[in-house]
Amino acid sequence: MGMFSGIDASASGLTAERLRMDVISNNIANANTTRTERGGAYHRRVVVFEPRNREPKPFEQSLRQALGLSQQHGEGVRAVSIIEDNTQGPLVYDPGHPDANADGYVEKPNVNIVNEMVDMITAQRAYEANSTAITAAKAMASKALDIGK
């Protein structure tokens, strides 16, 4: 682990949470969209994350084994994909609507504003936590440089 690996891991979290907030904002903006380019109602999207791990160097691996430390350690996170939730949205009877089917029902988007706002707050808190971690790591590095004075 290098001196800046904590900052790098938190920076990857900042990037991932920003993408998550962008996708959630898009979901909220399309909460009433009944017609998309592909046809049909808008379907909410979700970001999929995975850990960003690197292969430890041989010396680091043997040192971890000698000290009895875990082989797994976090190196941050990365967005793998943005998937679409294909569950059907609620059907609303509105025969005068231009997107109504033959029975007069319109499929509304499967976006629940309350759930999206909870997800947005969670993403915002995670973003703030990563920002605070970067600030703390920066302060520790600064203090470490002051040791020699």
MOVENQUI-V46046 format. One line per field, one symbol per residue. ss: DSSP state (H for helix, E for strand, L for the rest). psi: psi as a letter, one per 20 degrees, with the letter a starting at -180 (. if undefined). burial: # if it has 16 or more other C-alpha atoms within 10 Angstrom, else .. Layout:
ss = ???
psi = ???
burial = ???
This chain:
ss = LLLLHHHHHHHHHHHHHHHHHHHHHHHHHLLLLLLLLLLLLLLLEEEEEEELLLLLLHHHHHHHHHHLLLLLLLLLEEEEEEEELLLLLLEEELLLLLLLLLLLEEELLLLLHHHHHHHHHHHHHHHHHHHHHHHHHHHHHHHHHHLLL
psi = prhjhghgghhhhggghggghggghggghkijoiprhiqrqqpqqpppqqqnqqpqqgghghggghikqqhpqqjaqqpgroqpojqprqpponhiphjqahijqppqqkpohghhhghggghghhghghghhggghghghghhhihi.
burial = .....#########.######.##..##.##.###.....#####.#.#.........................#####.........#.........##....#######....#...#..##.##..##.##..#............
